[in-house]
Amino acid sequence: MEKKYFVNVKHVDNRLKVFLNGENVWDSGIVHGDPAMNELIEITEQLNQNREHTSELIFEGFNDDVTLNGQHSDDVNPWHFQYRVIERTFDSHGTFIEETDLLEPYDQKHLSKPNIRAMDNTYQIVAAGESFKVINNTLTQQYAI
């Protein structure tokens, strides 16, 4: 049996950056219009390299001030981030067996002022036998009320 770990990004509206142990593992760039995505970012190697210590997985979502037509605006605008962190199990022949969520899937949409870090979601992950588990989570979000 082999286990592999992935970040699966489903939606980004504005900009999402993913860091693992201080390294940028994925950056959406600036995205508008809330497109559906299916980005699969493997993080198995980075988790295994840090197996003896706590890993820190950070999702930073940004809300910029550029509108769909390329103009700058001070008005509130939307942000949406949807992702999962998953564990996939494969048999000795490499055949996919099952998929489980390592943490609760994140799917939030809000309006906020531009030029801010709209969301910062940090997870501390440790080895648990042959798998990994989340031991702590800190979430901050900024949005217009």
N, C-alpha and C positions, 0 to 999 in steps of 0.2 A: 504494500500500500504506500502511496505517495500523496502528500498533501501539498497543494499550491495555494497561494494567497493572492487576491486581486482586489483592486479598487475598480468598481464598475460605475462609471459616471453616466447618468441617464439624461440630465438636463443641466445646462448652464445658461443663465441670462446675465450677462456682464462678464465677470472674470473669476475663474476658480483656479487656485494654485494648491498643489498637494505636496507636502513635505514629509519625508520619513527620516528621522534621526538627523535633522538639519540639512538634508539634501533635497533639492527640488526634484521630485520624480515625475511631475506632470504640470503643465500650465495650459489652460484653454486658450489663452490670449483673450482679446475682447470679443465677445459674442453677443449679438442682439437678436431679438425675435424669439427667444426661448425655444431653440430647436431641440428636437428629440435626438439623443445621442445613444451610442452604445460603446463607449470607450472602455477598454479593458486594460488596466495597467497592472502588470505583475509586480508584486513586492516580496515574493518568496525569498529571493536571495538576500535582500537587505535585512529581512527579519531573522533569517538564519545566521547571518554574519554577526548579529547582535544578540544571539540567543541567551547568552549568560547575563544580560543586562535588560533593563526596561527600554523598550523602543517607544518613540514618540511619533505618532502619526497626526499631522496637522492639516486641516482643510481651511484655507483662507479664501473667503469670497469677497470680491470687491465690486462696488457700484461706482462706475465712472460717470462723467458728465457729458459724454458724447451720445447724442440721440441716434435713432435709426438713419436719419438723413445726413449724419455727419456733423451736425451743428452742436455747439456746446450749450448746455442749459443748466440753470440753477434750480429748476423744478424737480420735484420728487420723480423718481422713475423706478421701474420694477427691477427686482432681482429674484432669481429662482435658482436653487441648487438642489439637485437630486443625485444621491450616490448611495452605494452599498459597499461594504467591505466583506468579501466572501472567502470561504475556504472551500476548495474543490478537492475531492478525493478521487484518486485514480488507482486501478489495480496494477499488478506487476507487469501487465502488458500495455499499460498506458491508456486503458479504456476508462472513460469517465464513469464514476459510480454515483456520486451525490454532491450536492452543493448546499452549504449552510451559511447563514449570516454570522459573521464574527461580531458584529455590533448592530444595534438597531438602525435600519435604513433611515437616511436623512432625506426629507423632501419638504422644503419650506419655500414659500413665495411671499414676498412682502414688497412694500414701497418704501423708499428711503431717500434722503437727500443724497446728492451725488458726491463723488470724491471722498468716499469713506470705505473703511473695511466693514462691509455689511455683516459678515459672519466669520467667526473664528471658532472652530470646533477641534479640540485637541483630545486625543485618546492616548492613554498609556497602555502598552501591550507587553505581556510577558509570556515566556514559554510555559506551557502546561502539559508536561509529558511530550508527546509527539506533535501536539497542536500548540496554538496560542490562544490567549484570552485577554480581554480588556479588563483592566483593574481600576481605571479611573477615566472620567470624561469631564471636560470643562467646555461649556458652550457659551459664547456671547453673540448676540445679534443686535443690529441697530436697524430700526425701521420707523417710518412715520406713523404717528398715531392718528 
